[in-house]
Amino acid sequence: MTSYVIRRLLLSVLLLLAASLMAFLILKAAPGDYFTQLRADPRIPQEYVEEQRRIYGLDKPL
């Protein structure tokens, strides 16, 4: 019984890692980000959008 529980725990950890990796890759592959959508709004200054991208590190590669 103990080996069954240990095996299930290890498999669940692997499953969580795989699900996290897939979610990360899907979000990275999606075009644009939140600040790209803000650029379409003429009321928001472009300087603000660029500053926010810089603050959150979205201007740097992964």
C-alpha positions as CSV (number, residue, x, y, z in Angstrom):
1,M,0.0,0.0,0.0
2,T,2.8,2.4,0.8
3,S,4.5,1.9,-2.6
4,Y,1.1,2.6,-4.3
5,V,0.8,5.9,-2.4
6,I,4.4,6.9,-3.1
7,R,3.9,6.1,-6.8
8,R,0.7,8.1,-7.0
9,L,2.4,11.1,-5.3
10,L,5.3,11.0,-7.7
11,L,3.0,10.8,-10.7
12,S,0.9,13.7,-9.4
13,V,4.0,15.8,-9.1
14,L,5.0,15.0,-12.6
15,L,1.5,15.8,-13.8
16,L,1.6,19.2,-12.1
17,L,5.0,20.0,-13.6
18,A,3.8,19.0,-17.1
19,A,0.6,21.0,-16.8
20,S,2.5,24.1,-15.6
21,L,5.0,23.7,-18.5
22,M,2.2,23.4,-21.0
23,A,0.4,26.4,-19.7
24,F,3.6,28.5,-19.7
25,L,4.4,27.5,-23.3
26,I,0.8,28.2,-24.5
27,L,0.9,31.7,-23.0
28,K,4.3,32.4,-24.4
29,A,3.2,31.3,-27.9
30,A,0.1,33.5,-27.8
31,P,0.5,36.6,-29.9
32,G,0.9,39.9,-28.0
33,D,0.3,40.7,-24.3
34,Y,-1.8,43.0,-22.2
35,F,0.2,46.1,-23.1
36,T,0.0,45.4,-26.8
37,Q,-3.8,45.6,-26.4
38,L,-3.4,48.9,-24.6
39,R,-1.7,50.4,-27.7
40,A,-4.9,50.2,-29.6
41,D,-6.6,52.6,-27.2
42,P,-5.9,56.2,-28.4
43,R,-6.6,57.6,-24.9
44,I,-3.6,55.9,-23.4
45,P,-0.2,57.6,-24.1
46,Q,2.4,55.4,-25.8
47,E,5.0,56.5,-23.3
48,Y,2.8,55.0,-20.5
49,V,2.5,51.7,-22.4
50,E,6.3,51.5,-23.0
51,E,7.0,52.4,-19.4
52,Q,4.7,49.7,-18.1
53,R,6.3,47.1,-20.4
54,R,9.7,48.1,-19.0
55,I,8.6,48.0,-15.4
56,Y,7.2,44.5,-15.8
57,G,10.1,43.3,-17.8
58,L,8.1,42.5,-20.9
59,D,10.6,44.3,-23.1
60,K,13.2,41.6,-22.4
61,P,13.4,38.2,-24.0
62,L,12.7,35.1,-21.9
